[in-house]
Amino acid sequence: MVQRVQKILSQWGIASRRRAEDLIIAGRVRLNGEVVTLGDKADPECDRLEVDGKLIQPSQRPQFIYILMNKPTGVICTCGDPQNRSIVLDLLPKKLTQGTGNHPVGRLDFNSSGALLLTNDGELTLKLTHPRYHLPKTYEVWVKGYLKEEMLQQWREGVMLMGKKTLPADVEVIRRCPQHTRLKVILNEGRNRQIRRIVQQLGFHVLRLHRTAIGSLVLSPANENSLLSGHYRLLTPSEIAFLKQGTNLIIETKGTLIQ
């Protein structure tokens, strides 16, 4: 089937859609010997498509992988780091990384921990990271100092951040004392370092930030063992269906690596 080249690369787990576009712009993708430009289309069943000189063949399309990880602090959410720091792929066995196109969906910053999705399904990655889709994410946040209720209400209603108002958020106090305030925060958007920047704007400092859930995918489900820091598990078929239904993607289990 004829499709845009960047869509083929993302569907086949070679790169996310945005990363595929970067590869094309850099001139690293060729179609039938010619350098691909954005918008070019191909049929992988009959066209010769290459990335960095390596031929992409239909028989080599990897199985789709869907993983939930409990990311520890001090680990980078990238597929590589020029400073040789620890990355999330280092926490997975080679069978789930080498030649699979597996990559993190979105990011948790270096000093944050918790739920992180990884997949080689480029179409799902694009949907989950697009601003149009508001998959709720739940966090536990430890803030230094005593946050008054009126401050929290500002946060709930939305605050101006870099010239744009944030979406309404659920902010619940778990514990409040003079030394620190512990919060449960549910966000429906994912701006860069959003929680830390809002807390700083309110005049406080985040001591610890831990993501406990992505939608209905939780690290500590009721009556089940918690996913320990640095550990991971494959998503179940129902969990994959939840993610795809939430982004209006066609549910496809054939060729999918699941439990």
C-alpha positions as MATLAB code, in Angstrom:
seq = 'MVQRVQKILSQWGIASRRRAEDLIIAGRVRLNGEVVTLGDKADPECDRLEVDGKLIQPSQRPQFIYILMNKPTGVICTCGDPQNRSIVLDLLPKKLTQGTGNHPVGRLDFNSSGALLLTNDGELTLKLTHPRYHLPKTYEVWVKGYLKEEMLQQWREGVMLMGKKTLPADVEVIRRCPQHTRLKVILNEGRNRQIRRIVQQLGFHVLRLHRTAIGSLVLSPANENSLLSGHYRLLTPSEIAFLKQGTNLIIETKGTLIQ';
ca = [
       0.000    0.000    0.000;
       1.324    3.425   -0.960;
       1.922    5.706    2.025;
       4.087    8.657    2.985;
       7.625    7.512    3.718;
       7.673    8.946    7.256;
       4.497    7.005    8.049;
       6.069    3.763    6.794;
       9.156    4.321    8.951;
       7.034    4.976   12.038;
       4.651    2.068   11.435;
       7.576   -0.288   11.004;
       9.179    0.788   14.252;
      12.238    2.291   12.588;
      11.626    5.716   14.101;
       8.833    7.818   15.564;
       7.022   10.003   13.017;
       8.899   13.133   14.087;
      12.238   11.293   14.111;
      11.473    9.865   10.648;
      10.882   13.382    9.357;
      14.246   14.424   10.801;
      15.928   11.500    9.003;
      14.316   12.544    5.728;
      15.293   16.199    6.129;
      18.875   15.086    6.849;
      18.950   13.187    3.547;
      19.429    9.799    5.203;
      16.466    8.097    3.495;
      16.464    6.942   -0.147;
      13.629    5.672   -2.318;
      14.666    3.645   -5.370;
      18.107    5.258   -5.156;
      16.862    8.835   -4.858;
      17.001   10.980   -1.713;
      13.531   11.225   -0.180;
      11.889   14.576    0.521;
       9.002   15.210    2.923;
       5.744   14.205    1.278;
       7.212   11.469   -0.928;
       5.218    8.236   -0.961;
       6.253    4.610   -1.353;
       4.976    1.043   -1.353;
       7.352   -1.073    0.768;
       6.149   -4.209   -1.039;
       7.620   -3.110   -4.350;
       9.754    0.013   -3.817;
      13.349   -0.015   -2.599;
      13.479    2.018    0.620;
      16.763    2.572    2.476;
      17.755    4.311    5.716;
      21.477    5.070    6.070;
      22.107    2.656    3.205;
      20.289   -0.230    4.895;
      17.471   -1.769    2.859;
      14.079   -2.016    4.557;
      12.394   -5.314    3.694;
       8.784   -6.329    4.451;
       9.947   -9.602    5.992;
      12.039   -7.689    8.533;
       9.174   -5.683   10.013;
       9.562   -6.099   13.797;
       6.809   -7.177   16.150;
       5.074   -4.334   17.925;
       6.211   -3.951   21.528;
       4.294   -2.145   24.281;
       5.986   -1.687   27.667;
       5.195    0.015   30.959;
       8.312    0.917   32.955;
       8.852    2.386   36.408;
      11.632    4.813   35.521;
      14.104    5.563   38.296;
      15.577    9.014   38.835;
      18.948    9.610   37.204;
      17.965    7.949   33.918;
      17.479    9.796   30.617;
      14.326    9.273   28.499;
      16.135    9.069   25.166;
      17.452    6.362   22.857;
      21.025    7.607   23.204;
      23.091   10.149   25.112;
      26.328   11.811   23.904;
      27.472   12.114   27.537;
      27.103    8.346   28.024;
      24.595    8.748   30.840;
      22.203    5.924   31.654;
      19.156    5.800   29.350;
      15.848    3.954   29.745;
      16.749    1.417   27.041;
      19.638    0.274   29.248;
      17.023   -1.099   31.661;
      15.613   -3.481   29.032;
      17.029   -6.769   27.696;
      18.661   -6.609   24.255;
      15.828   -8.590   22.654;
      13.542   -5.610   23.356;
      15.941   -2.957   22.070;
      18.325   -4.119   19.362;
      16.790   -3.790   15.924;
      13.279   -3.231   17.285;
      12.910    0.553   17.041;
      11.685    0.607   20.645;
      11.613    4.123   22.119;
      10.099    6.082   25.044;
       6.746    7.802   24.502;
       7.156   11.323   25.811;
       9.527   12.041   28.661;
      10.071   12.132   32.377;
      12.943   14.426   33.249;
      16.221   13.236   34.770;
      15.160   13.911   38.371;
      11.625   12.480   38.026;
      10.520    8.867   38.355;
       7.559    6.672   37.597;
       5.331    5.399   34.819;
       6.790    5.549   31.321;
       5.525    3.936   28.127;
       7.902    2.499   25.531;
       6.935    1.122   22.130;
       8.047    0.717   18.532;
       4.540    1.572   17.290;
       5.278    4.921   15.687;
       1.648    5.719   14.929;
       0.651    5.222   18.562;
       3.595    7.365   19.693;
       2.469   10.189   17.416;
      -1.086   10.020   18.731;
      -0.126    9.835   22.415;
       2.251   12.806   22.154;
      -0.020   14.993   20.007;
      -1.591   17.964   21.851;
      -5.016   16.948   20.519;
      -5.153   13.889   22.751;
      -5.382   14.514   26.485;
      -4.485   11.206   28.110;
      -4.565   11.938   31.868;
      -1.369   11.362   33.813;
      -1.268   11.044   37.601;
       1.620   12.239   39.783;
       2.604   12.335   43.421;
       4.460   15.554   44.119;
       6.419   16.501   47.233;
       6.777   20.290   47.518;
       9.022   22.061   50.001;
       6.933   24.321   52.228;
       3.253   24.831   52.990;
       1.030   25.439   49.956;
      -2.112   27.325   50.884;
      -5.472   26.337   49.465;
      -5.821   29.493   47.374;
      -2.567   28.647   45.586;
      -3.787   25.155   44.820;
      -7.064   26.556   43.517;
      -5.136   28.738   41.073;
      -3.389   25.610   39.832;
      -6.681   23.725   39.484;
      -8.229   26.477   37.375;
      -5.170   26.920   35.157;
      -2.234   29.301   35.303;
      -0.357   31.277   32.662;
       2.784   29.427   31.624;
       4.996   30.787   28.847;
       2.170   32.968   27.574;
      -0.457   30.201   27.469;
      -2.912   29.115   30.138;
      -2.660   25.538   31.330;
      -5.663   23.226   31.164;
      -7.604   22.700   34.414;
      -5.927   20.121   36.666;
      -7.004   17.921   39.557;
      -4.868   18.848   42.573;
      -5.514   17.023   45.854;
      -3.647   17.396   49.139;
      -2.399   14.087   50.492;
      -0.539   15.628   53.415;
       0.292   19.188   54.429;
       2.725   20.291   57.123;
       5.001   23.317   57.621;
       8.002   21.535   56.089;
       6.409   20.115   52.971;
       3.162   19.499   51.078;
       2.438   16.187   49.395;
       0.036   16.351   46.453;
      -1.764   14.110   44.007;
      -1.893   15.876   40.643;
      -3.717   14.726   37.505;
      -2.755   16.553   34.308;
      -4.512   16.375   30.958;
      -1.632   17.875   29.015;
       2.103   17.338   28.932;
       4.111   20.520   28.591;
       7.838   20.378   29.276;
       8.540   20.232   33.050;
       5.016   21.558   33.621;
       4.588   20.634   37.290;
       8.018   21.890   38.318;
       7.515   25.172   36.483;
       4.062   25.773   37.990;
       5.341   25.052   41.505;
       8.265   27.404   40.935;
       5.894   30.075   39.638;
       3.903   29.732   42.861;
       7.129   30.432   44.768;
       7.997   26.899   45.885;
      10.318   24.029   44.963;
       9.584   20.408   44.022;
      11.436   17.944   46.245;
      10.269   14.813   44.470;
       8.056   14.034   41.478;
       6.761   10.534   40.746;
       4.284    9.571   37.997;
       1.996    6.826   39.268;
      -0.288    6.289   36.276;
      -0.804    6.964   32.579;
      -4.522    6.815   31.976;
      -5.650    3.520   33.487;
      -2.116    2.061   33.388;
      -0.947    2.193   37.002;
       2.321    1.148   38.611;
       0.572   -0.249   41.701;
      -2.736   -1.830   40.614;
      -5.099   -3.003   43.336;
      -4.507   -6.568   44.527;
      -1.406   -6.949   42.337;
       2.323   -6.591   42.857;
       3.726   -3.116   42.358;
       6.141   -2.468   39.521;
       9.430   -1.764   41.305;
      11.743    1.084   40.359;
      13.778    0.176   37.272;
      11.481   -2.729   36.400;
       9.107   -3.109   33.452;
       6.323   -5.304   32.113;
       4.659   -5.892   28.755;
       1.183   -4.461   28.366;
      -1.787   -6.810   28.188;
      -4.042   -6.906   25.104;
      -6.757   -4.988   26.975;
      -4.279   -2.257   27.959;
      -3.094   -1.911   24.364;
      -6.727   -1.702   23.265;
      -7.333    1.053   25.833;
      -4.494    3.160   24.428;
      -5.550    2.661   20.823;
      -9.232    3.280   21.456;
      -8.326    6.490   23.243;
      -6.552    7.734   20.118;
      -8.951    6.246   17.549;
      -6.356    3.847   16.170;
      -7.325    0.539   14.593;
      -6.646   -2.260   17.091;
      -4.201   -4.760   15.599;
      -2.842   -7.643   17.685;
      -1.244   -9.645   14.875;
       2.518   -9.313   15.052;
       2.333   -7.773   18.499;
       4.561   -8.815   21.370;
       2.234   -9.112   24.369;
       1.979  -11.151   27.530;
];
